Amino acid sequence: MNKLKSGIHLILISLSVSVYGKSRINNLNAGSYNDTITVVINHTNHKVRAFRYFDYYGELQVEAFPKNDTLEIKNKNGIVTYQGMGSQFIDAYCTLYPGDIIDLSITDGKELISSKNETLQAKIELMKKLYFIIQKSQHDTGNDIKNSLNLINNIYTEKQQLIESFKSKLDRRAFQEATAMSNFNNIDGIICAHLRHNIKNDTLFSLKIDTSFAWNYMAFGRLAYHYQDYIRKTYHIYSSVALVDFIYKNLPKSIGSYIVFNYLSTYNHGNKRQLDTLNKLTMGFAKNTTNKELATYLIGKLNSHIVSSKLGDTKDIMLIGANASKPMSLGQVVNRYKGKVIYLDFWASWCAPCLIQMPYSKILSRGVNSENKGVVFLYLSEDDNTSVWKNKSAELELPPERSLIFLKNKGLNDFFKLYAIKTIPRYMIINKEGKIINQDAARPGNAALKKLLNSLAGK
């Protein structure tokens, strides 16, 4: 457990390895020093802040940093960062690639990205304006399919004119990327229009889509999701196996592979039958795709799900509550809340990324519980010093009845090995039957988490 205190935080199946201090280097993906993306942090307050970005697999990564610092992210793929008010308000997305250097400044709580490189700065400015038009397009609807498509076409023309006005300031890749993003959004609008008016149109499966930038989660993610939704609701295909088969048969292999990946990476496996289905579809994806990185990622997630089991047998994993005098097993704690969904938060008072997530956790907990009482947040500490833990718990205003600290023993070590808990913060979701259904759940700051917890609680 002492490894967690070393200051090195290895996050499995992601780009992130954080070493606190000057010039942190993330080197999970092999590559030379020239593969590094550099983020220069410029702010003067003493609060711990975070740099957020989406990795190659669409996973949100959060890098904590103190005061002024330099963050180095080493990878052979690009990342998607954004600027705005934390995760609550976003007004621009931008991809960064190896060799890029940006400045992250924080003013009045707003995170702004910029670059001294004129070409990259032009791209940042373009993406901000392009994102504004895309956001506007998501609110424009027509009374019939013809009117809807006319509106979509007009907005597409506006985007193309904007991109063309920046062409002389951009390098070739940035221009191609902006064009691809515009095209993704245009096709997404066409699909949504047909979905909204419940119109079948087989030609939507032969639309030309350049997959060169399909890894870009924010540019492509909405399109992938709405393709799935359109197929389900318009063609009345609800079985996961039938949905994936339909995608493979009706869409070009290159684009279909990305859509299936998007579907499987967020697949909800609440029972053994669903886990068996996920197993079958993941193995099929690995066999058929030419992108072995995506296949390896999905297989890793699948293996993590397979080792999940009921927590009733965890009598060797002991905890003490903030307002309790006697130890209790993790199984006993979970059984207290049987019939409810449990969101486990593994944290410690010395863990900066953990503390960054706590305000989001408080907001999420209040938001979820204002809508239903079927979700419980449990905070499980890795602290060695009980007094320090109690003081920090009180400072964070964690509910005493749901704030607990682990007693270190072999049972706990075995549990951490089983679930590959090598870093904190770490989050898990336990369903109403007391089974872990997600052993590496999204962080509290993830905008989609509230909807997922409410959905699980409502079942």
C-alpha positions as semicolon CSV with decimal commas, in nm:
position;residue;x (nm);y (nm);z (nm)
1;M;0,000;0,000;0,000
2;N;0,298;0,230;0,053
3;K;0,342;0,242;-0,322
4;L;0,037;0,464;-0,338
5;K;0,225;0,726;-0,137
6;S;0,530;0,737;-0,358
7;G;0,382;1,019;-0,564
8;I;0,372;0,803;-0,876
9;H;0,020;0,729;-0,996
10;L;-0,003;0,467;-1,270
11;I;-0,349;0,460;-1,426
12;L;-0,412;0,137;-1,615
13;I;-0,527;0,156;-1,975
14;S;-0,477;0,530;-2,004
15;L;-0,209;0,781;-2,088
16;S;-0,164;0,900;-1,732
17;V;0,131;0,862;-1,503
18;S;0,161;1,155;-1,265
19;V;0,470;1,244;-1,067
20;Y;0,407;1,550;-0,854
21;G;0,661;1,825;-0,888
22;K;0,834;1,997;-1,177
23;S;0,832;1,840;-1,524
24;R;0,610;1,538;-1,476
25;I;0,637;1,296;-1,766
26;N;0,358;1,054;-1,865
27;N;0,522;0,766;-2,050
28;L;0,281;0,475;-2,055
29;N;0,301;0,471;-2,436
30;A;0,647;0,410;-2,571
31;G;0,812;0,687;-2,766
32;S;1,092;0,936;-2,774
33;Y;1,109;1,265;-2,586
34;N;0,981;1,430;-2,905
35;D;0,651;1,248;-2,848
36;T;0,580;1,477;-2,552
37;I;0,292;1,723;-2,529
38;T;0,384;2,007;-2,292
39;V;0,134;2,205;-2,086
40;V;0,275;2,510;-1,908
41;I;0,065;2,600;-1,606
42;N;0,034;2,972;-1,531
43;H;-0,157;3,080;-1,224
44;T;-0,067;3,231;-0,889
45;N;-0,316;3,102;-0,634
46;H;-0,226;2,818;-0,399
47;K;-0,517;2,589;-0,473
48;V;-0,452;2,252;-0,632
49;R;-0,597;2,259;-0,983
50;A;-0,634;2,009;-1,264
51;F;-0,568;1,974;-1,635
52;R;-0,836;1,765;-1,803
53;Y;-0,822;1,588;-2,134
54;F;-0,967;1,290;-2,323
55;D;-0,721;1,022;-2,424
56;Y;-0,715;0,809;-2,738
57;Y;-0,986;0,580;-2,600
58;G;-1,226;0,859;-2,504
59;E;-1,146;0,828;-2,132
60;L;-1,141;1,150;-1,933
61;Q;-0,805;1,198;-1,759
62;V;-0,743;1,450;-1,483
63;E;-0,389;1,562;-1,398
64;A;-0,353;1,750;-1,070
65;F;-0,089;2,019;-1,030
66;P;0,007;2,270;-0,762
67;K;0,049;2,640;-0,837
68;N;0,276;2,708;-1,139
69;D;0,410;2,395;-1,301
70;T;0,494;2,220;-1,626
71;L;0,304;1,908;-1,721
72;E;0,448;1,676;-1,982
73;I;0,222;1,413;-2,138
74;K;0,414;1,154;-2,334
75;N;0,220;0,947;-2,585
76;K;0,223;0,844;-2,948
77;N;-0,138;0,954;-3,006
78;G;-0,317;1,283;-2,971
79;I;-0,532;1,400;-2,682
80;V;-0,840;1,622;-2,673
81;T;-0,832;1,904;-2,422
82;Y;-1,086;2,177;-2,359
83;Q;-1,122;2,516;-2,200
84;G;-1,400;2,650;-1,982
85;M;-1,517;2,643;-1,620
86;G;-1,382;2,307;-1,508
87;S;-1,614;2,027;-1,619
88;Q;-1,928;2,234;-1,565
89;F;-1,899;2,462;-1,868
90;I;-1,705;2,403;-2,187
91;D;-1,662;2,653;-2,468
92;A;-1,393;2,494;-2,685
93;Y;-1,226;2,161;-2,760
94;C;-0,886;2,122;-2,922
95;T;-0,665;1,826;-3,008
96;L;-0,299;1,831;-2,910
97;Y;-0,028;1,617;-3,065
98;P;0,330;1,520;-2,978
99;G;0,549;1,830;-2,999
100;D;0,268;2,074;-2,915
101;I;0,324;2,323;-2,633
102;I;0,034;2,514;-2,478
103;D;-0,017;2,752;-2,188
104;L;-0,297;2,688;-1,942
105;S;-0,399;3,000;-1,753
106;I;-0,664;3,019;-1,486
107;T;-0,856;3,342;-1,431
108;D;-1,163;3,368;-1,209
109;G;-1,196;2,992;-1,213
110;K;-1,195;2,972;-1,592
111;E;-0,932;2,759;-1,761
112;L;-0,800;2,905;-2,087
113;I;-0,561;2,736;-2,329
114;S;-0,334;2,924;-2,569
115;S;-0,006;2,874;-2,752
116;K;0,290;3,088;-2,853
117;N;0,305;2,883;-3,173
118;E;0,105;3,087;-3,426
119;T;-0,025;2,785;-3,615
120;L;-0,144;2,607;-3,302
121;Q;-0,296;2,930;-3,167
122;A;-0,488;2,972;-3,494
123;K;-0,620;2,620;-3,453
124;I;-0,730;2,692;-3,095
125;E;-0,914;3,005;-3,211
126;L;-1,076;2,820;-3,501
127;M;-1,193;2,534;-3,281
128;K;-1,352;2,776;-3,037
129;K;-1,552;2,945;-3,313
130;L;-1,631;2,613;-3,478
131;Y;-1,750;2,466;-3,149
132;F;-1,983;2,764;-3,102
133;I;-2,144;2,700;-3,442
134;I;-2,172;2,327;-3,366
135;Q;-2,341;2,399;-3,033
136;K;-2,583;2,632;-3,211
137;S;-2,662;2,365;-3,469
138;Q;-2,771;2,121;-3,197
139;H;-3,058;2,351;-3,105
140;D;-3,180;2,419;-3,459
141;T;-3,469;2,191;-3,557
142;G;-3,716;2,197;-3,840
143;N;-4,086;2,112;-3,849
144;D;-4,030;1,843;-4,112
145;I;-3,737;1,650;-4,254
146;K;-3,693;1,887;-4,550
147;N;-3,677;2,195;-4,327
148;S;-3,442;2,018;-4,085
149;L;-3,201;1,920;-4,363
150;N;-3,204;2,274;-4,502
151;L;-3,107;2,412;-4,161
152;I;-2,829;2,153;-4,128
153;N;-2,697;2,237;-4,475
154;N;-2,694;2,611;-4,401
155;I;-2,498;2,555;-4,082
156;Y;-2,258;2,323;-4,268
157;T;-2,194;2,598;-4,521
158;E;-2,126;2,843;-4,237
159;K;-1,873;2,601;-4,085
160;Q;-1,699;2,544;-4,416
161;Q;-1,667;2,919;-4,476
162;L;-1,518;2,964;-4,130
163;I;-1,263;2,687;-4,185
164;E;-1,169;2,828;-4,525
165;S;-1,108;3,171;-4,369
166;F;-0,848;3,011;-4,138
167;K;-0,684;2,794;-4,405
168;S;-0,382;3,018;-4,460
169;K;-0,305;3,018;-4,084
170;L;-0,325;2,640;-4,034
171;D;-0,098;2,351;-4,115
172;R;-0,233;2,071;-4,331
173;R;-0,328;1,841;-4,042
174;A;-0,516;2,113;-3,854
175;F;-0,711;2,205;-4,168
176;Q;-0,798;1,840;-4,237
177;E;-0,897;1,786;-3,875
178;A;-1,128;2,089;-3,868
179;T;-1,285;1,975;-4,194
180;A;-1,336;1,624;-4,055
181;M;-1,491;1,765;-3,737
182;S;-1,730;1,974;-3,946
183;N;-1,823;1,670;-4,156
184;F;-1,878;1,452;-3,848
185;N;-2,113;1,715;-3,709
186;N;-2,294;1,749;-4,042
187;I;-2,357;1,375;-4,072
188;D;-2,457;1,365;-3,707
189;G;-2,716;1,635;-3,776
190;I;-2,857;1,444;-4,074
191;I;-2,888;1,125;-3,870
192;C;-3,053;1,309;-3,578
193;A;-3,301;1,471;-3,817
194;H;-3,409;1,131;-3,949
195;L;-3,422;0,997;-3,594
196;R;-3,632;1,290;-3,475
197;H;-3,882;1,242;-3,760
198;N;-3,861;0,860;-3,739
199;I;-3,766;0,819;-4,105
200;K;-3,583;0,514;-4,241
201;N;-3,317;0,600;-4,496
202;D;-3,073;0,328;-4,599
203;T;-2,853;0,583;-4,778
204;L;-2,739;0,705;-4,435
205;F;-2,524;0,393;-4,417
206;S;-2,332;0,483;-4,732
207;L;-2,236;0,838;-4,633
208;K;-1,867;0,907;-4,691
209;I;-1,683;0,944;-4,361
210;D;-1,309;1,008;-4,333
211;T;-1,195;0,799;-4,034
212;S;-0,850;0,959;-4,016
213;F;-0,964;1,160;-3,712
214;A;-1,233;0,924;-3,585
215;W;-1,028;0,859;-3,270
216;N;-1,108;1,218;-3,170
217;Y;-1,366;1,143;-2,903
218;M;-1,536;1,482;-2,893
219;A;-1,556;1,521;-3,270
220;F;-1,671;1,167;-3,341
221;G;-1,834;1,047;-3,019
222;R;-2,173;1,210;-3,079
223;L;-2,189;1,071;-3,432
224;A;-2,110;0,718;-3,312
225;Y;-2,371;0,737;-3,036
226;H;-2,646;0,874;-3,262
227;Y;-2,579;0,610;-3,529
228;Q;-2,649;0,346;-3,262
229;D;-2,958;0,529;-3,140
230;Y;-3,090;0,573;-3,493
231;I;-3,050;0,203;-3,574
232;R;-3,214;0,094;-3,248
233;K;-3,518;0,320;-3,262
234;T;-3,583;0,349;-3,636
235;Y;-3,507;-0,009;-3,736
236;H;-3,634;-0,151;-3,405
237;I;-3,315;-0,342;-3,324
238;Y;-3,265;-0,371;-2,949
239;S;-3,051;-0,681;-2,898
240;S;-2,683;-0,592;-2,851
241;V;-2,573;-0,879;-3,075
242;A;-2,824;-0,782;-3,346
243;L;-2,717;-0,416;-3,321
244;V;-2,349;-0,497;-3,368
245;D;-2,428;-0,737;-3,655
246;F;-2,636;-0,465;-3,823
247;I;-2,352;-0,213;-3,792
248;Y;-2,098;-0,456;-3,940
249;K;-2,328;-0,549;-4,230
250;N;-2,454;-0,203;-4,322
251;L;-2,166;0,035;-4,255
252;P;-1,819;0,039;-4,412
253;K;-1,581;-0,166;-4,200
254;S;-1,361;0,131;-4,108
255;I;-1,644;0,343;-3,966
256;G;-1,839;0,047;-3,828
257;S;-1,540;-0,065;-3,625
258;Y;-1,519;0,272;-3,449
259;I;-1,893;0,276;-3,377
260;V;-1,883;-0,075;-3,230
261;F;-1,582;0,025;-3,018
262;N;-1,775;0,327;-2,890
263;Y;-2,068;0,099;-2,803
264;L;-1,863;-0,170;-2,628
265;S;-1,648;0,074;-2,430
266;T;-1,963;0,201;-2,252
267;Y;-2,159;-0,126;-2,245
268;N;-2,362;-0,175;-1,926
269;H;-2,315;-0,531;-1,791
270;G;-2,541;-0,557;-1,488
271;N;-2,575;-0,937;-1,488
272;K;-2,401;-1,255;-1,603
273;R;-2,597;-1,275;-1,930
274;Q;-2,491;-0,922;-2,023
275;L;-2,129;-0,995;-1,927
276;D;-2,136;-1,306;-2,149
277;T;-2,269;-1,090;-2,433
278;L;-1,993;-0,836;-2,376
279;N;-1,738;-1,117;-2,382
280;K;-1,872;-1,248;-2,713
281;L;-1,886;-0,906;-2,879
282;T;-1,542;-0,800;-2,753
283;M;-1,379;-1,117;-2,885
284;G;-1,557;-1,065;-3,218
285;F;-1,432;-0,706;-3,232
286;A;-1,075;-0,817;-3,159
287;K;-1,094;-1,072;-3,438
288;N;-1,237;-0,837;-3,701
289;T;-1,077;-0,499;-3,636
290;T;-0,751;-0,383;-3,788
291;N;-0,697;-0,141;-3,496
292;K;-0,527;-0,364;-3,240
293;E;-0,487;-0,079;-2,990
294;L;-0,863;-0,049;-2,955
295;A;-0,897;-0,429;-2,933
296;T;-0,635;-0,449;-2,656
297;Y;-0,812;-0,174;-2,465
298;L;-1,152;-0,347;-2,482
299;I;-1,004;-0,683;-2,381
300;G;-0,840;-0,514;-2,081
301;K;-1,174;-0,365;-1,975
302;L;-1,345;-0,701;-2,026
303;N;-1,091;-0,881;-1,806
304;S;-1,148;-0,620;-1,537
305;H;-1,522;-0,684;-1,549
306;I;-1,481;-1,062;-1,536
307;V;-1,295;-1,055;-1,204
308;S;-1,582;-0,863;-1,043
309;S;-1,770;-1,067;-0,783
310;K;-2,009;-1,026;-0,493
311;L;-1,871;-0,849;-0,189
312;G;-2,050;-1,063;0,068
313;D;-1,743;-1,284;0,107
314;T;-1,504;-1,002;0,193
315;K;-1,495;-1,073;0,568
316;D;-1,116;-1,029;0,577
317;I;-1,135;-0,669;0,454
318;M;-1,191;-0,467;0,769
319;L;-1,280;-0,102;0,819
320;I;-1,362;0,137;1,100
321;G;-1,617;0,414;1,058
322;A;-1,554;0,775;1,155
323;N;-1,815;0,751;1,430
324;A;-1,776;0,380;1,516
325;S;-1,560;0,201;1,771
326;K;-1,575;-0,156;1,638
327;P;-1,426;-0,277;1,307
328;M;-1,660;-0,423;1,044
329;S;-1,600;-0,608;0,721
330;L;-1,649;-0,453;0,381
331;G;-1,920;-0,711;0,323
332;Q;-2,105;-0,594;0,633
333;V;-2,080;-0,233;0,522
334;V;-2,216;-0,317;0,178
335;N;-2,499;-0,526;0,325
336;R;-2,614;-0,221;0,520
337;Y;-2,716;-0,065;0,192
338;K;-2,841;-0,371;0,006
339;G;-3,114;-0,271;-0,235
340;K;-2,934;0,053;-0,317
341;V;-2,663;0,140;-0,569
342;I;-2,329;0,209;-0,400
343;Y;-2,060;0,439;-0,537
344;L;-1,728;0,352;-0,369
345;D;-1,466;0,626;-0,346
346;F;-1,111;0,506;-0,261
347;W;-0,915;0,809;-0,141
348;A;-0,662;0,941;0,114
349;S;-0,590;1,273;0,282
350;W;-0,248;1,295;0,112
351;C;-0,381;1,226;-0,240
352;A;-0,412;1,554;-0,436
353;P;-0,620;1,410;-0,726
354;C;-0,857;1,258;-0,468
355;L;-0,910;1,596;-0,304
356;I;-0,974;1,762;-0,640
357;Q;-1,264;1,524;-0,699
358;M;-1,428;1,576;-0,358
359;P;-1,620;1,895;-0,448
360;Y;-1,755;1,719;-0,757
361;S;-1,851;1,423;-0,539
362;K;-2,046;1,649;-0,303
363;I;-2,231;1,812;-0,595
364;L;-2,301;1,474;-0,755
365;S;-2,425;1,321;-0,429
366;R;-2,662;1,611;-0,366
367;G;-2,786;1,604;-0,724
368;V;-2,849;1,230;-0,729
369;N;-3,016;1,222;-0,388
370;S;-3,242;1,514;-0,472
371;E;-3,393;1,293;-0,743
372;N;-3,396;0,957;-0,565
373;K;-3,269;0,799;-0,245
374;G;-3,141;0,487;-0,416
375;V;-2,772;0,579;-0,440
376;V;-2,521;0,574;-0,153
377;F;-2,172;0,730;-0,160
378;L;-1,914;0,547;0,055
379;Y;-1,572;0,702;0,117
380;L;-1,299;0,446;0,192
381;S;-0,967;0,592;0,304
382;E;-0,615;0,457;0,249
383;D;-0,467;0,671;0,528
384;D;-0,225;0,523;0,782
385;N;-0,291;0,792;1,042
386;T;-0,644;0,773;1,184
387;S;-0,635;1,121;1,335
388;V;-0,525;1,283;1,009
389;W;-0,799;1,094;0,825
390;K;-1,069;1,200;1,072
391;N;-0,961;1,564;1,055
392;K;-0,958;1,565;0,676
393;S;-1,294;1,384;0,660
394;A;-1,445;1,648;0,887
395;E;-1,287;1,929;0,684
396;L;-1,434;1,782;0,364
397;E;-1,769;1,739;0,541
398;L;-1,790;1,371;0,454
399;P;-2,091;1,200;0,620
400;P;-1,943;1,026;0,931
401;E;-2,164;0,720;0,887
402;R;-2,031;0,670;0,533
403;S;-1,667;0,766;0,585
404;L;-1,446;0,469;0,673
405;I;-1,079;0,380;0,691
406;F;-0,922;0,047;0,591
407;L;-0,733;-0,166;0,843
408;K;-0,422;-0,286;0,662
409;N;-0,394;-0,666;0,643
410;K;-0,340;-0,950;0,395
411;G;-0,710;-0,956;0,303
412;L;-0,693;-0,594;0,195
413;N;-0,373;-0,654;-0,004
414;D;-0,540;-0,948;-0,183
415;F;-0,846;-0,734;-0,259
416;F;-0,632;-0,460;-0,411
417;K;-0,443;-0,714;-0,622
418;L;-0,768;-0,874;-0,743
419;Y;-0,909;-0,543;-0,860
420;A;-0,573;-0,400;-0,976
421;I;-0,601;-0,099;-0,747
422;K;-0,257;0,052;-0,795
423;T;-0,354;0,416;-0,769
424;I;-0,611;0,640;-0,614
425;P;-0,853;0,799;-0,659
426;R;-1,037;0,491;-0,772
427;Y;-1,410;0,442;-0,797
428;M;-1,638;0,140;-0,815
429;I;-2,011;0,093;-0,862
430;I;-2,200;-0,181;-0,678
431;N;-2,551;-0,268;-0,793
432;K;-2,855;-0,325;-0,575
433;E;-2,773;-0,697;-0,547
434;G;-2,434;-0,620;-0,392
435;K;-2,225;-0,701;-0,700
436;I;-1,949;-0,486;-0,844
437;I;-2,067;-0,393;-1,194
438;N;-1,793;-0,139;-1,263
439;Q;-1,461;-0,178;-1,088
440;D;-1,305;0,127;-1,252
441;A;-1,596;0,371;-1,265
442;A;-1,596;0,728;-1,391
443;R;-1,481;1,006;-1,157
444;P;-1,739;1,230;-0,987
445;G;-1,657;1,512;-1,228
446;N;-1,777;1,304;-1,526
447;A;-2,095;1,464;-1,660
448;A;-2,251;1,128;-1,760
449;L;-2,210;0,964;-1,417
450;K;-2,523;1,116;-1,261
451;K;-2,742;0,978;-1,537
452;L;-2,583;0,632;-1,501
453;L;-2,632;0,618;-1,123
454;N;-2,993;0,733;-1,149
455;S;-3,054;0,474;-1,420
456;L;-2,907;0,193;-1,207
457;A;-3,104;0,304;-0,903
458;G;-3,426;0,307;-1,102
459;K;-3,397;-0,053;-1,220
